[in-house]
């Protein structure tokens, strides 16, 4: 094995060791940070969120802003602990369904031209990047193993 291959193997091993914990901590930071902004009324995403949930037959947009904000905080906190990661992923996947709703209910906000999915606005890009968040959650979920006692 060449020196480069040994170096590459060593770097890959360290990345494998810290990758999933780094993802879990990143999820915690992002979800706690962005989530807590919502109930305190200082989230830049609040207008989009309120417009998205305005059609719901129960709860006002302001109530939904608080519920979703605290939901996101819970996701972040749950990602901090290995034992609650499954719950965090489940709540994240439910929350992600809601994040894609503007693509259907608010196309005038999400696309530069009506239904021009190849031309997302800044809000559209913010939503589309959630595909990567879902993928990262799947990577974390794929590393969880239950070891049964024999």
N, C-alpha and C positions, 0 to 999 in steps of 0.2 A: 504494500500500500504506500502510495506517495505521501509526502508531507502535506500536500494540499488536501488529499483525501482524508487523512487523519484529522486535520484541522476542521474540515467540513463535517466529518462525522461527530467530532466533539461539539461543534456549534449546534448541530442538529439535535444532539442529545440534550444539551442545555435548554434549547428551545422547547423540546418535547416536555421537559421537566417543569418549566415555568409557564408554558402557554395557557393551559386550562386555568390555573390559579389567576393568571393575569386577566384572562377573559372574565372570570367571576368577579374580580375586584373592579374591573372596568364597568361591568354591568351594574354593580352596586353603586359606584360613583355616579354614573350617568342617570340611573333611574331615581336614586335618592335626590340628586341635584335638580334634575329637570322636573321631577314629581313635586317636590316641595315648593317650587315656584308657583304652581297652579293654585293651591288653596290660599296662598298669600297674595294672589292677584297680580303677580309680576312676571308671568310667563308670556313670552313672545308668541307662543302657540295658542294662547287662550282664545283669540278671535276665531281661529280656524276650528278649534275644538268646539266652541259654543255654536258656531254655524253648522257643524256636522251633527250635533245632537239635538238641534232645535226642533226637528221633526218627531222626536220621540214622544209618545203619548203620556209619559209620566216623568216627573222631575223637570225642573227648570234647567236651562243651560248652566246657570251658576252652580246649582247643586251638582250637576254632572262634572263640572270643572273640579270641584272639591273631591268628589268620589274618585275620579280618574287620577287626580294628583296623589291622593293617599294610596290608591291602588299601586301606582308606580313606585312610591316610597316603599311599600310592602315588598314589591318585587326586588328592589335593590337590597333591602335588609335581608331577605331570604337568600339572596345569592351569596351573602357573606358566610353562610354556614353550609358545610358539606351536606349535613343531614336534611336541610330544607331546600336543596337545589331542585329537586323534582317539582316541588310546589311552586318554586319561583318560575321554572320553565312553563308549567301549566298556566300560571297567571299571565306570564309574558305572552304566550300564544293567544290567549283570549284577548288580551289588550291589543295585540297586533292586528287582530281582525278589525277592531275599531279604527286603527290608524289608517287602514286602507279604504275606509268608507268615503272619504272625500273624493276619491277617484271616481266614484259612481254618483254620489249625491251633490258634489260641488265641482263638476268638470271645469266650470268657468274660472275657478280658483287654482286648479291643479295643472291645467294645460294652457299654453299660450294662445291656442286656437281651439275652438270646441272639438273635443274628442281627438285632438292631435297628440296621441300618446308619445310620440317621438319628440315633442316639444314641451317638456315639463317646465312649469314655473319654479321659482325657488321653493314654494310650498310643495310642489310635486316632487322635486328632488329630495326634499326632507322626508317625504313619505316613502319614496322608492328605495332610499338607503336602508329602510327597515328590512329589506330582503337579506341584507348582510347580518343584521341583528338576529333574525330568525336562524340563519345558517350558523352563526356562532353559538346560539342556544342549542342547536342540534349537535354541534361538536361537543359541547359540555355534557349534554344528555348522553351522548354516546360513550362517555368515559365513566359513567356511574355504574358501579357493579354492586350487587348485593351478594355478600358471601354468606351462604347458609352454614350454620353450625352443624357439625356431624357428630 
